[in-house]
Amino acid sequence: MLLRNIQRQTIRLFSRSSTVTSSYNQVVRKTVSDIHQFHQSQKPISVVTAHDFITAKLVDAGDIDICLVGDSLANTTLGYQDTNELTLEEMLYHVKSVSRGNDKSLIIADLPFGSFEASVEQATKSAIKLVQQGKAQGVKLEGGNKENIPTIEKLISVGIPVMGHVGLTPQKHNALGGFKLQGKDAKGALDIYQECLNLQRAGVFAIVLECIPNKIAQFITEHLNVPTIGIGAGPYTSGQVLVISDMLELKNPEESHIAKFVKPYAHFYQLGVDAMKQYKSDVESKKFPLADEHGYKVKKDVFEQFKNEAQKL
């Protein structure tokens, strides 16, 4: 009963009516309340990451439920080797860009490594910056251990919705021994489930389950009252999330590791390379630009006047 009351309070605290619209374009943005309604009606929840204005526009046009500004942008967009290299200021820059490009999705931003671990106060300042300046509607925080719970409760108390993240938590890959399946044995699976229970009690509105066995994810999903968002966690979660550069194949597939759980829905990289090669060929063969099709004309008398004056220079 206590847990249900906390959840009801959480939904009321964070949820404006889903009829809230922008005064400029009258576009309805999804809210935490909408996500809970999807969950209650068993409507699968779609989540895709975005890292700038253009990718945010794609997510928006696709009517994706949640647009996650994930710290994966460190690797996919900024060329870092490790997500832990990403700073709060860099994250804020990208959250602002995404917010300008997306009007309909619930926008959630990752708290990057080093921006919340030192203290509850540090985490609160970081989260407020992403919401206040970046215009995110909430934040995602990795880990459901007891040390993180006071931080999550504080963020929720000041009106910032929090999404949890358990299983493979990339910011802790050094401690986990790399990027690999989690919850393979009973103890590991129980630890993940306990973290989910901790997060649920703290009041998170959803939990990402990353890289854990299908059946473990299914059990956890069936025994929680908040939606689960899977990535490499099988088909039985409340929703799914993919990194946009993976699902659109924005990177060279020959140079990039494609995880087993990724399904490419387009092949932007090869399309882009083919376009570049065709452009170069057209320039070298003078097929582009064409005078009439791509150029602008000038009136004859204007050109004659220009030519006469130019010859005097």
BELCORSUL-V452022 format. One record per helix or strand. SS is the DSSP state (H for helix, E for strand). FROM is the first residue (numbers start at 1). TO is the last residue. If there is no record, write none. Layout:
ss=<SS | SS>
from=<FROM | FROM>
to=<TO | TO>
//
This chain:
ss=<H | E | E | H | E | H | E | H | H | H | E | H | E | H | E | H | E | H | E | E | H | E | E | H | H | H | H>
from=<2 | 21 | 28 | 32 | 45 | 53 | 66 | 73 | 83 | 88 | 106 | 120 | 138 | 146 | 161 | 170 | 182 | 186 | 206 | 212 | 214 | 227 | 239 | 244 | 268 | 291 | 300>
to=<14 | 21 | 28 | 40 | 49 | 61 | 69 | 76 | 85 | 101 | 110 | 132 | 142 | 157 | 167 | 176 | 182 | 202 | 210 | 212 | 222 | 231 | 242 | 247 | 284 | 294 | 310>
//
